[in-house]
Amino acid sequence: MVHNSRERQRVENREQLARACAGLLPEKKLERFLPGDSAGELEVYGTLLKPRRESRALLDCTLTWGDSPEKWYPNAQVHVRAEGVPFWLNEADAGEDAPDFGVPLPSGTKGTTTQDADNGGQVVATLTVPCPQGAAIRGRTAHKTYVSVSLPFRTDSSEPPYMADPSDADRRLVSRTAVRVADWVSGRRGCGGPDLGDGSR
């Protein structure tokens, strides 16, 4: 009975993962983080997920599973955010192209990958993508879209997750996910920007 209960919970968690964040997550790669003894917690908002809502975010989605033994951070967490960047707002710019982004980017698109040491074993990709046709965001026109994706990674090391380094495969996975999110957002907003690729799962 316990086994059936755990398996049922894992099935529900897999279904939640597949639906979360507009279905843009690499669910096959993230299934290893799914617990069988607790449900995931999903928080979503943003105008592309909840139309006619006033929000600076176009898409903001957080999915967490369980607590670590230290209770400082969840066992695993996914966070996806996209927002329009008005010309006067420069602090959200992702900076110069980084050689470790893992996915080739077209001219005018900037991307970086980093590690989130404050939130357990997390690898983060950020993109700033042109939106040549412009898109309205809270009464202003944005000609860039800023995307941030944070995914968990796991290491066999005995070190705590925040001291471990993500592998090249982890960096490529988060980069491809950010590309997929950016393309989805650009298409939904009618940006007319470059196609960044397929962001294969």
N, C-alpha and C positions, 0 to 999 in steps of 0.2 A: 504493500500500500504506500509506504514511504517512497519507494522507487517510482511508482506511478505518479505520485504527487510531485516529485522533483522533475520528472520528465514532462509533466503537464506544464509546470512553471517554465521550464526551458523552452517549450514550444511557444508559450505565450510571449516570452521574452524575445524569441526569434521573430515572431510576427510583429511585435512592437518595433524592433530594430529595423525591419524591412520597411515599415511605414514612416518611421521618424524622419524628420528633416526633409520632407517632400520626396522621400525615397532616394535621396542622393548619397547615402552612406554606403561604404563597401562592406555590406553585411556579412559576406562569407569570411572576410578577413577579421571581422570583429566578433564572430560567434564564440571564439575561445574565451572571451571575457564575460560571457553571460553566466550568471549564477543559476543554480537550480533550486535555491532555497529562499529567494526573494525576488520581488518584481522590480523592474527598472522604473525610475522616476523621470518622466518626460515633461519638460517645460518648453512651450513654443509661443512666439509672438512675432510681429512684423507684418507689414502690409501685403507681402506676397503669400503669407500663410493665412492671415486673417484680414481679408479685404475690407476696405472702408474703415479701418482702424487707424487712428493718428499715431504714427510711430516713426522715429528716425530710422529704425531698422527695417530693412526689406525682408529679412529672414533672420530670426534668432532662435536657435534650437539647442537645448541642453538635455542630454540623456545620461543618467548616472546609474551605477549599480553598486549597492552595498557600501559599507564603510571599511576602511583599512583597520587593522588591529589597533593602530595608534589613534584612530579617529580624526586624524588631521586632514584627510582627504578621502574621497570615495575610492573603492576598490578599482573602479574604472570610470572614466567620464569621456563623453564626446561633446564638443561644442562647435557649432557652426554659426557664423554671423556674416551678414552682408549688409552694406549700407551705401547709399549714395554719398559722394564726397563733393560738396559744393566747392567752387573755385577758391573761396576764402578760407576753407578748412584744410590746412596742410598737415596737421598733426597725425592724421590717419594714413598718410602716405607711407608705403612700405619701404621706401628707400631704394637703393641701387640694386640692380640684378645681382643675385648671389649664385656662384658657381655650384653650390650644393643644393639648389632647388630641386634638381632631379628631372625636370621636364623642360624642354626647350620652350622659350616664350617669344612671341612675336615682338617686333619693335613697338615701343610705347607701353609695354606691359612690364611691371616690376614685381619681383617675387623674392621672398626669403623663407628659410626654414630655421626654426630655433627650438630650444627645449624649454618647457615650462617647469622650472625647478620648484616653483611654489605650489604645484598641484599634483605631486606624485609623478609617475612615469608618463609624461605627456610630450608629444612632439607637435609643433605648431607650424603651419604654413600660412603665409599672408600674401595676398595679391592685390595690386592696384591695376585695374583694367580700364582702358579708355571707353567712354560712352559717347561717341562722336555726335550722335543725333540728340543727345541730352535727354534727361528724364526728370520730371518734376518730383521733388522731394520736399514736403512740408512748405510749399509755396515758393521754392527756389529751384533753379535748374542745376542739376549735377551732370558733369561731363566725365566723371570717373566713378567707378564702383570699387569699394574696398571689401575684400573677402578675407575672413580669418577662419581657419579650421584647426581644431585641436583634437587629436586622437590619442588613445592610450597605446603604450607599447610595453612589451614584457621582455624581461631578460632572465637568463639562467643564473646570473650573478647573485651572490649572497648579499650584495650591497643593497641598501634601500633604493627604491625606484628613482628618487630624486637625485641620486648620485650616479646612476647608470646613464650610458649614452645610447641614444636610439641608433639602430643599424641603418645602413643605406637603404634597405628594403622598407623600413619604417618611414624614412624620409620620402622615398618615392611614393609610398601609399598616401601619405598626407598631402603631398604635392598634387597627385592625380585627383584626389578628392576635391582639393581647392579649385583645380581647373574645371572639374565637372560642375561644381557649385557656381563658379563664375560664368560659365557658358549658359547654365540654366537661368541664372538671374538676368544676364544680358539679353537672352532671348525673350524672357517674360516682359522686360522693360522696353524692348524695341530699341536697344542701344545702337545697333548697326556697327558694333565693334568687331575685332578679329575673332575668328573661331580658334580657340586655344587648343583644340584637340579633343579626343574622345574621353580622356580621363578614365581609361579602362579600369575596371574593378580588380 
